[in-house]
Amino acid sequence: MIGKKIKDLFNEPTANIITPASEVAVLREDDSLLHAILVLSNRGYQTIPVLDTKDRVRGLISISKIVISCENVSFFNEKKLTETKVYEVMDQIVPILFDDSDLEDVLRLIINNNFICITHKNGYFLGIITRKTVLERFTNIAHNIENEYKLIKRLNKL
């Protein structure tokens, strides 16, 4: 269990570590793969969330997923890329937490993911927590903990 003092330090300057949905690049299930490639490559993203028409997270899409899943789709065949929809090739395994999740849940999932999708209990997409944000917070703790606390090594108990 993460101690209260570490949680308090982690939450400085703010407890909100979520990048809001309005600032996150997303695709819709029914978008074409051509559109997905343009969004991913234009902005330099590795992976982005896929939402349904009710703004619920349904999957993740990446250039590599498109290439691996569509061996028969040529990047030179614009017609096939336009006809194939994101939902046909997206990864349906998505790291998701609710907006009231504990810091330990975030840390458990962020280890193996570049970001975690955050949703309301009804599934509505609220935003993401990035590994970068979490690491920045812990870097801040590592640099400043001795300014906030006097650290004393405990003697080993036998």
C-alpha positions in Angstrom: 0.0 0.0 0.0 1.3 3.4 -0.9 1.6 5.7 2.1 -0.4 8.9 2.5 2.7 11.1 2.5 3.9 9.7 -0.8 0.3 10.1 -2.3 0.3 13.7 -1.1 3.6 14.4 -2.7 2.5 12.6 -5.9 -0.6 14.9 -6.1 1.5 18.1 -6.1 0.9 20.5 -7.7 -2.6 19.0 -8.4 -4.3 15.7 -7.8 -5.5 15.7 -11.4 -3.2 13.7 -13.6 -5.8 13.0 -16.3 -5.3 14.5 -19.7 -8.9 15.5 -20.5 -10.7 13.8 -23.4 -10.9 17.2 -25.2 -7.1 17.1 -25.5 -6.7 13.5 -26.6 -6.6 12.4 -30.2 -9.2 9.6 -30.7 -10.8 7.7 -33.6 -14.3 6.4 -34.0 -15.1 2.7 -34.6 -16.5 3.5 -38.1 -13.6 5.7 -39.2 -11.7 4.2 -42.1 -8.2 2.9 -41.8 -7.1 5.6 -44.2 -8.3 8.2 -41.8 -6.7 6.3 -38.9 -3.3 6.3 -40.7 -3.6 10.0 -41.4 -4.4 10.8 -37.8 -1.7 8.6 -36.4 1.1 9.6 -38.7 0.2 13.3 -38.8 0.4 13.7 -35.1 3.1 11.1 -34.5 1.1 9.0 -32.1 1.9 5.3 -31.5 -1.5 4.3 -30.2 -4.8 6.2 -29.7 -8.2 5.2 -28.2 -11.1 4.2 -30.3 -14.6 5.4 -29.2 -18.1 4.5 -30.2 -20.8 7.1 -31.0 -21.6 7.5 -27.3 -18.0 8.3 -26.4 -17.3 5.0 -24.7 -13.9 3.3 -25.2 -14.1 0.4 -27.5 -10.4 -0.3 -28.4 -7.0 1.0 -29.3 -5.5 1.5 -32.8 -2.0 1.9 -34.0 -0.1 1.9 -37.3 1.5 -1.4 -36.4 -1.9 -2.9 -35.5 -3.2 -1.8 -38.9 -0.2 -3.3 -40.7 -0.2 -6.6 -38.8 -4.0 -7.1 -39.0 -4.4 -6.2 -42.6 -1.7 -8.2 -44.4 -3.9 -8.1 -47.5 -4.4 -4.3 -47.3 -1.8 -2.5 -49.2 -0.8 1.0 -48.2 -1.0 1.8 -51.9 -4.6 0.6 -52.2 -6.5 3.6 -51.0 -9.8 2.0 -51.9 -9.3 -0.9 -49.4 -8.0 1.4 -46.7 -11.1 3.6 -47.2 -13.5 0.6 -47.1 -11.9 -1.1 -44.0 -13.2 0.3 -40.7 -11.2 0.8 -37.5 -13.3 -1.6 -35.5 -12.3 -4.4 -37.9 -8.6 -4.2 -36.8 -8.5 -2.4 -33.5 -7.2 -4.0 -30.4 -10.1 -4.6 -28.0 -7.9 -5.1 -24.9 -7.7 -1.7 -23.4 -6.2 -0.6 -20.1 -9.1 1.2 -18.4 -9.7 2.6 -15.0 -12.6 4.5 -13.5 -12.1 8.1 -12.5 -12.1 7.2 -8.8 -9.4 4.6 -9.1 -6.6 4.4 -6.6 -3.0 5.4 -7.3 -1.9 1.8 -6.9 -4.3 0.7 -9.7 -2.8 3.4 -12.0 0.8 2.3 -11.2 -0.1 -1.4 -11.8 -1.5 -0.7 -15.3 0.9 2.1 -16.4 4.0 -0.2 -16.1 3.0 -2.1 -19.3 1.1 0.7 -21.1 2.0 4.1 -22.5 -1.4 5.4 -21.2 -4.5 4.3 -19.4 -8.0 5.3 -20.5 -10.1 6.8 -17.7 -13.8 6.4 -17.9 -16.8 7.2 -15.8 -18.6 4.2 -14.3 -21.1 4.3 -17.3 -18.1 3.9 -19.7 -18.0 7.6 -20.9 -14.5 8.5 -21.9 -13.0 11.2 -19.6 -9.4 11.2 -20.8 -6.1 9.4 -20.3 -3.3 9.1 -17.8 0.1 8.9 -19.5 3.2 7.1 -18.3 5.0 10.3 -18.9 2.9 12.2 -16.4 3.3 9.5 -13.8 7.0 9.4 -14.2 7.3 13.2 -14.0 5.4 13.1 -10.7 7.7 10.4 -9.3 10.8 12.2 -10.6 9.6 15.3 -8.7 9.2 13.3 -5.5 12.7 11.8 -5.9 14.2 15.3 -6.3 12.2 17.0 -3.5 11.4 14.4 -0.8 14.4 15.4 1.3 13.3 19.1 1.2 9.9 18.1 2.6 10.9 15.3 5.0 13.8 14.2 7.2 14.5 10.7 6.1 15.9 8.4 8.8 17.0 4.9 8.1 15.3 2.4 10.4 17.4 -0.1 12.3 16.9 -3.7 11.2 14.7 -5.6 13.7 15.7 -9.2 14.3 
